[in-house]
Amino acid sequence: MVTLRDVRDAAKRIEGVAHRTPVIQSRTLNDRAGARVFLKAENLQRMGAFKFRGAYNAISRLSAEQLTRGIAAFSSGNHAQAVALAARELGSTAVIVMPADTPVSKLDAVREYGAEIVTYDRYTEDREAIARRLAEERGLALIPPYDHPDIIAGQGTAALELLEEVGELDAIVVPISGGGLIAGSATAAKGVQPSIRVVGVEPEAGDDTRRSLAAGERVRIDVPRTIADGLTVSTPGELTFPINRALVDEIVLVSDDELRDAMRFAVDRLKLVIEPSAATTLAALLNHRLDPVPARIGVIISGGNVGAARLAELLG
Amino acid sequence: MVTLRDVRDAAKRIEGVAHRTPVIQSRTLNDRAGARVFLKAENLQRMGAFKFRGAYNAISRLSAEQLTRGIAAFSSGNHAQAVALAARELGSTAVIVMPADTPVSKLDAVREYGAEIVTYDRYTEDREAIARRLAEERGLALIPPYDHPDIIAGQGTAALELLEEVGELDAIVVPISGGGLIAGSATAAKGVQPSIRVVGVEPEAGDDTRRSLAAGERVRIDVPRTIADGLTVSTPGELTFPINRALVDEIVLVSDDELRDAMRFAVDRLKLVIEPSAATTLAALLNHRLDPVPARIGVIISGGNVGAARLAELLG
């Protein structure tokens, strides 16, 4: 298991390296949501998403020898950039296994951080197997996107900062993919304030965690086809699932149309660029998915890596 | 004249009403600019721009009787929203004279804040005359967009907060329209740190302040045709010009294409929505208009009111 202590230790490791991102409030959002909402703007984090927190925390704990040999990772996008940047910051190198249909802006960003990219077809190939083979062949440390205690603890630092800054909250709302962000957030939030309600949000087409929690075991669904390209896993993580089963209070779903509307709201009213995966939580609030509505809600805005051309397309 | 003391007094008046906006840093921007850059994100200010600071400061100083009679204002956009919101916050009402070709998102926002709108043709009619007549007829207090000491002092509070937060800077870079923001910023910045270099940025098509400073007197140009719809004045303010003549060190120009590129950079790399007028300062840094390049640069990102549809068009 991961504990509040692990999250606090991670917070010390990333201090001065990761941004302490701002908490943003909007009267218009409060009016629309019927609550006081505090947005932890991880789209303004380094490399544009919360993922840097976990990657840096995990890689900083590797031996000097391992850092010399290098890192391997597989990711649909943001974890790739996070590992590439964290590896470079720690004087190491990274090889990233990425889906061939990853948005070009994300491929470019990973290359800019100096990492090598190996692509695969996410509808037919097993990224984890490819990455494991690469890691074995080259002696690389495999840093998974969510199923790792140091990743989970690192991701929890955003919720920890949020609670430190705004004080007690009635609920925290977090997007779910593999479950690392919400597992870390729930560990941090319930550690600091046991009464807090932890709400996860999934796209309608990618409700593997909701189904798994209902079934009491990890359920596998088809690879989700949704505009939320960061949330396309088929099944919850092995490590994250038991944590989320213990700590997550409810899961709500949002449609792709609601994600588009939430992105438009973010541009028009918040002046923030958020990626479709990050729009899940905002969409849940704008469409009153939480019942009853908590009075004070913390929200993790998970990332902003959408690219100008794709954003224009989604807003158009 | 306006003094540092006036800016500090304004800061007290707006405290707890205006947002203390975050200061944002980006490694990529630093690399591109060849400097350490601190962005004061006034696009995240209430109503989406710095203008709320000046409007609230000015309106809060009116008598109770005047607040009951109401406010009048003329503006190409953001000052309109600022006056509408500040009037509502202070229990007053507002009538705003706005160009007929104002982006719909700005008209809607002003209406949402409960103000009445009167439109005019900005290529043929005199908005100031229209507003003065209205104010006289109805007994309204006319709050001009820049030529007013309380407006100038209020706008200076953003630069004051920036210097308080990040410490000494070598330069501060500010967009220029009527000159209220830069007059207030220069007053605050040189008051706190006399050695600071104050740089103004204008669109190439709207360089009335650059020409006026060169001529030593206020020069009038044709109404500028630029995508920077917030910077389309023809001549510097009567009150702002002498302040800027005394305190502004240099003015640099940027093209509309450079504004579009800077907006795209803001979306792709900063995850911020900024309006074309606000992109001036970023464009100046990305295109190395400052020579020599100061080591530590403060930038006022003036606003984010562009609207999702227009943003998509500009990015496309």
Chai-1 contact restraints between the chains, C-beta under 6 A:
chainA,res_idxA,chainB,res_idxB,connection_type,confidence,min_distance_angstrom,max_distance_angstrom,comment,restraint_id
A,P22,B,P22,contact,1.0,0.0,6.0,A-B,restraint_1
A,N43,B,K271,contact,1.0,0.0,6.0,A-B,restraint_2
A,L44,B,K271,contact,1.0,0.0,6.0,A-B,restraint_3
A,G48,B,K271,contact,1.0,0.0,6.0,A-B,restraint_4
A,R264,B,A308,contact,1.0,0.0,6.0,A-B,restraint_5
A,V267,B,V273,contact,1.0,0.0,6.0,A-B,restraint_6
A,V267,B,A308,contact,1.0,0.0,6.0,A-B,restraint_7
A,D268,B,A308,contact,1.0,0.0,6.0,A-B,restraint_8
A,K271,B,N43,contact,1.0,0.0,6.0,A-B,restraint_9
A,K271,B,L44,contact,1.0,0.0,6.0,A-B,restraint_10
A,K271,B,G48,contact,1.0,0.0,6.0,A-B,restraint_11
A,K271,B,V273,contact,1.0,0.0,6.0,A-B,restraint_12
A,K271,B,G304,contact,1.0,0.0,6.0,A-B,restraint_13
A,V273,B,V267,contact,1.0,0.0,6.0,A-B,restraint_14
A,V273,B,K271,contact,1.0,0.0,6.0,A-B,restraint_15
A,G304,B,K271,contact,1.0,0.0,6.0,A-B,restraint_16
A,A308,B,R264,contact,1.0,0.0,6.0,A-B,restraint_17
A,A308,B,V267,contact,1.0,0.0,6.0,A-B,restraint_18
A,A308,B,D268,contact,1.0,0.0,6.0,A-B,restraint_19
A,A308,B,L315,contact,1.0,0.0,6.0,A-B,restraint_20
A,A312,B,A312,contact,1.0,0.0,6.0,A-B,restraint_21
A,A312,B,L315,contact,1.0,0.0,6.0,A-B,restraint_22
A,A312,B,G316,contact,1.0,0.0,6.0,A-B,restraint_23
A,L315,B,A308,contact,1.0,0.0,6.0,A-B,restraint_24
A,L315,B,A312,contact,1.0,0.0,6.0,A-B,restraint_25
A,G316,B,A312,contact,1.0,0.0,6.0,A-B,restraint_26
